[in-house]
């Protein structure tokens, strides 16, 4: 049986993402209304997303390579190739999303003052 917190994780992440966006937009709007070239929140928002995407792609590729390396061992142990392929997709998807989730939680904590 799946744990209740695991099944709620995507919904919780969506709610947290909405809160982070709502907290960031006023800061970014104020940065946009100034003549300063230094816009720390806007720069941070873009650079964090680029880093999370890059980390996610690398994590997904590593996950797929690990699954490919053990494919025949899994087949020989009696697992169906279709089940192995589905597990590979699930693992790669979760690996790809982890860096973004980590960044999201860190931003929420930073923007709410650690609450």
C-alpha positions in Angstrom: 0.0 0.0 0.0 1.3 3.5 -0.9 1.9 5.9 1.9 -0.7 8.7 2.0 2.0 11.4 1.8 3.5 9.9 -1.3 0.2 10.1 -3.2 -0.4 13.7 -2.1 3.1 14.8 -3.2 2.2 16.1 -6.6 -0.8 18.1 -5.3 1.3 19.5 -2.4 4.0 20.5 -4.9 1.4 22.3 -7.1 0.1 24.2 -4.1 3.6 25.1 -3.0 4.5 26.2 -6.5 1.4 28.5 -6.5 2.5 30.0 -3.2 6.1 30.6 -4.4 4.8 32.3 -7.6 2.4 34.5 -5.6 5.3 35.5 -3.2 7.8 36.1 -6.0 5.7 38.1 -8.4 5.4 41.3 -6.3 9.2 41.3 -5.8 9.8 40.8 -9.5 7.3 43.5 -10.4 9.2 46.0 -8.1 12.5 45.0 -9.7 11.0 45.6 -13.1 9.9 49.1 -12.2 13.4 50.2 -11.2 16.2 51.3 -13.5 18.8 49.2 -11.7 20.5 46.5 -13.8 20.8 44.3 -10.7 17.6 42.3 -10.3 18.4 39.6 -7.8 15.1 37.8 -7.5 14.5 37.7 -11.3 18.1 36.5 -11.8 17.7 33.9 -9.1 14.4 32.7 -10.5 15.8 32.1 -13.9 19.1 30.6 -12.8 17.4 28.2 -10.4 15.1 26.9 -13.1 18.0 26.4 -15.5 20.0 24.5 -12.9 17.0 22.4 -11.9 16.3 21.5 -15.5 19.9 20.5 -16.2 20.1 18.5 -13.0 16.8 16.8 -13.8 18.0 15.8 -17.3 21.2 14.4 -16.0 19.4 12.5 -13.2 16.9 11.0 -15.7 19.7 9.9 -18.1 21.6 8.2 -15.2 18.4 6.5 -14.1 17.8 5.2 -17.7 21.4 4.0 -18.0 21.1 2.2 -14.7 17.9 0.5 -15.9 19.5 -0.4 -19.2 22.5 -1.9 -17.4 20.3 -4.3 -15.4 17.7 -5.0 -18.1 18.9 -8.5 -18.9 19.4 -9.4 -15.3 15.8 -8.4 -14.6 14.5 -10.4 -17.6 16.5 -13.5 -16.6 15.1 -13.1 -13.1 11.6 -13.4 -14.5 10.3 -9.8 -14.8 8.4 -9.0 -17.9 10.1 -6.5 -20.4 6.9 -4.4 -20.3 7.1 -4.1 -16.5 10.8 -3.3 -16.7 10.1 -0.6 -19.3 7.3 1.0 -17.2 9.5 0.9 -14.1 12.3 2.6 -16.1 10.0 5.4 -17.1 8.7 5.8 -13.6 12.2 5.9 -12.1 13.5 8.4 -14.8 10.5 10.7 -14.3 10.9 10.8 -10.5 14.6 11.4 -10.9 14.0 14.2 -13.4 11.5 15.9 -11.0 13.5 15.7 -7.8 15.9 18.7 -8.4 12.9 20.9 -9.2 11.1 19.8 -6.1 14.1 20.4 -4.0 14.4 23.9 -5.4 10.7 24.5 -4.9 10.8 23.5 -1.2 14.0 25.7 -0.6 12.3 28.7 -2.3 9.1 28.2 -0.2 11.1 28.0 3.0 13.2 31.1 2.1 10.2 33.2 1.0 8.1 32.3 4.0 10.9 32.9 6.5 11.5 29.3 7.3 7.9 28.4 8.3 
